[in-house]
């Protein structure tokens, strides 16, 4: 009888994920045993301390380049860079989630079991303290994202996908106001996400079948085995191409790339705005981190086969995001289509066949995350008696009623448009330059043209805020609390600094742009 050998585990390398998942479990116990009046402070403090502890371990692991847990987890430059990005952006999102002074009781429903539009629901909307279950759900999601960008085999990646997706489905349904819209958004996200997960899992099965064709080798779904199978397998290449296609559907769904983007506008509009910002920043980092690892490590030998297809997806994504953004009348839906277009620009970086494309994509993810969180922070402040005023017509004249916050939002929109001296310009340059050097000029041309189209809806909002007279329906801008002020200040400063002096972060991304195989 052969002796069972357990895989070696480097717990220090796994510490960021373990800290976040451990904090999530502690958060569940807090919900059970801490008095209701203290839960908000305890949960927020626990979540922020966990993020700080996990980020500290990421920094301490900066020099690690290893594969652990029997090949399931890879700790390398991209893993550590993207984990650090997720944790920094998650800390900003937690500040927005924890804000209780902008709206009395916070952005979340007091009890999710209240029927929408009932008397109890109307009563809780007037200021009952919101549910604190959002904190363990958020920390579970963060922990899943940290594993997702480090996964070195497809089954680990699938488990991490579910760990961070399921809490997000729940979080999207917990808006304090407009609860029917919030619940509809969560249901759409859940149903479409379940389909995307099924596609991903079916793709794993097909790829496993393809690796069985390696001469004198064992089949598997770890990335080293898949990479070897691409070069050596005697199995039908149809298994490889079908597997890649199905895996791509699952990953592109999370990245909000067309034609798998249809959930994005509804979910962004219906979810509580802090959760929308969390998804727009952190989920995008996680999704593109997985895309980079899958296509740069596992399927790198099939680059000639997948580049034209993913390139067509990138162009379609840019077109859909830019053109449909022009037609939007709601600021959250406008930012949703902006997110879709940015997914297309990020795909240009993913397809750049050089190290600079990888580093440019990672830089773009960080720069966009700071800007989009700042944008949603401003959205939480523009309010009337019924909550956030997100219809664009309500923003007319906002520049004369609240010039400071209108100026901040204008700066963020100009960054989205790619105006020089903002992070939007340097991040687009960081992905378009390597793509051009790598012979992908057609993608760069599509990116530049769609950026010009996408500038129109941004500038339309700017003109509406500054050149229109405020009317009776123009909402006020609520004075932000300390948490929202901190998140907004961090986002705006990062957008400015990464536009004026991007070199330190670009150098850090370039130094980290090498996978272990």
Rosetta blueprint (number, residue, H / E / L):
1 X L
2 X L
3 X L
4 X L
5 X L
6 X L
7 X L
8 X L
9 X L
10 X L
11 X H
12 X H
13 X H
14 X H
15 X H
16 X H
17 X H
18 X H
19 X H
20 X H
21 X H
22 X H
23 X H
24 X H
25 X H
26 X H
27 X H
28 X H
29 X H
30 X H
31 X H
32 X H
33 X H
34 X L
35 X L
36 X H
37 X H
38 X H
39 X H
40 X H
41 X H
42 X H
43 X H
44 X H
45 X H
46 X H
47 X H
48 X H
49 X H
50 X H
51 X H
52 X H
53 X H
54 X H
55 X H
56 X H
57 X H
58 X H
59 X H
60 X H
61 X L
62 X L
63 X L
64 X L
65 X L
66 X E
67 X E
68 X E
69 X L
70 X L
71 X L
72 X L
73 X E
74 X E
75 X E
76 X L
77 X H
78 X H
79 X H
80 X H
81 X H
82 X H
83 X H
84 X H
85 X H
86 X H
87 X H
88 X H
89 X H
90 X H
91 X H
92 X H
93 X H
94 X H
95 X H
96 X H
97 X H
98 X H
99 X L
100 X L
101 X L
102 X L
103 X L
104 X L
105 X L
106 X L
107 X L
108 X E
109 X L
110 X L
111 X L
112 X L
113 X L
114 X L
115 X L
116 X L
117 X L
118 X L
119 X H
120 X H
121 X H
122 X H
123 X H
124 X H
125 X H
126 X L
127 X L
128 X L
129 X L
130 X L
131 X L
132 X L
133 X H
134 X H
135 X H
136 X H
137 X H
138 X H
139 X H
140 X H
141 X H
142 X H
143 X H
144 X H
145 X H
146 X H
147 X H
148 X H
149 X L
150 X L
151 X E
152 X L
153 X E
154 X H
155 X H
156 X H
157 X H
158 X H
159 X H
160 X H
161 X H
162 X H
163 X H
164 X H
165 X H
166 X H
167 X H
168 X H
169 X H
170 X H
171 X H
172 X L
173 X L
174 X L
175 X E
176 X L
177 X L
178 X L
179 X H
180 X H
181 X H
182 X H
183 X H
184 X H
185 X H
186 X H
187 X H
188 X H
189 X H
190 X H
191 X H
192 X H
193 X H
194 X H
195 X H
196 X H
197 X H
198 X H
199 X H
200 X H
201 X H
202 X H
203 X H
204 X H
205 X H
206 X H
207 X H
208 X H
209 X H
210 X H
211 X H
212 X L
213 X L
214 X L
215 X L
216 X L
217 X L
218 X L
219 X L
220 X L
221 X L
222 X E
223 X H
224 X H
225 X H
226 X H
227 X H
228 X H
229 X H
230 X H
231 X H
232 X H
233 X L
234 X L
235 X L
236 X L
237 X H
238 X H
239 X H
240 X H
241 X H
242 X H
243 X H
244 X H
245 X H
246 X H
247 X H
248 X H
249 X H
250 X H
251 X H
252 X H
253 X H
254 X H
255 X H
256 X L
257 X L
258 X L
259 X L
260 X L
261 X L
262 X L
263 X H
264 X H
265 X H
266 X H
267 X H
268 X H
269 X H
270 X H
271 X L
272 X L
273 X H
274 X H
275 X H
276 X H
277 X H
278 X H
279 X H
280 X H
281 X H
282 X H
283 X H
284 X H
285 X H
286 X H
287 X H
288 X H
289 X H
290 X H
291 X H
292 X H
293 X H
294 X H
295 X H
296 X H
297 X H
298 X H
299 X L
300 X H
301 X H
302 X H
303 X H
304 X H
305 X H
306 X H
307 X H
308 X H
309 X H
310 X H
311 X H
312 X H
313 X H
314 X H
315 X H
316 X H
317 X H
318 X H
319 X H
320 X H
321 X H
322 X H
323 X H
324 X H
325 X H
326 X H
327 X L
328 X L
329 X L
330 X E
331 X H
332 X H
333 X H
334 X H
335 X H
336 X H
337 X H
338 X H
339 X H
340 X H
341 X H
342 X H
343 X H
344 X H
345 X H
346 X H
347 X H
348 X H
349 X H
350 X H
351 X H
352 X L
353 X L
354 X L
355 X H
356 X H
357 X H
358 X H
359 X H
360 X H
361 X H
362 X H
363 X H
364 X H
365 X H
366 X H
367 X H
368 X H
369 X H
370 X H
371 X H
372 X H
373 X H
374 X H
375 X H
376 X H
377 X H
378 X H
379 X H
380 X H
381 X H
382 X E
383 X E
384 X E
385 X L
386 X L
387 X E
388 X E
389 X L
390 X L
391 X E
392 X H
393 X H
394 X H
395 X H
396 X L
397 X L
398 X H
399 X H
400 X H
401 X H
402 X L
403 X H
404 X H
405 X H
406 X H
407 X H
408 X H
409 X H
410 X H
411 X H
412 X H
413 X H
414 X H
415 X H
416 X H
417 X H
418 X L
419 X L
420 X L
421 X L
422 X L
423 X H
424 X H
425 X H
426 X H
427 X H
428 X H
429 X H
430 X H
431 X H
432 X H
433 X H
434 X H
435 X H
436 X H
437 X H
438 X L
439 X L
440 X L
441 X H
442 X H
443 X H
444 X H
445 X H
446 X H
447 X H
448 X H
449 X H
450 X H
451 X H
452 X H
453 X H
454 X H
455 X H
456 X H
457 X H
458 X H
459 X H
460 X H
461 X H
462 X H
463 X H
464 X H
465 X H
466 X H
467 X H
468 X L
469 X L
470 X L
471 X L
472 X L
473 X L
474 X L
475 X L
476 X E
477 X E
478 X L
479 X L
480 X L
481 X L
482 X H
483 X H
484 X H
485 X H
486 X H
487 X H
488 X H
489 X H
490 X H
491 X H
492 X H
493 X H
494 X H
495 X H
496 X H
497 X H
498 X H
499 X H
500 X H
501 X L
502 X L
503 X H
504 X H
505 X H
506 X H
507 X H
508 X H
509 X H
510 X H
511 X H
512 X H
513 X L
514 X L
515 X L
516 X L
517 X L
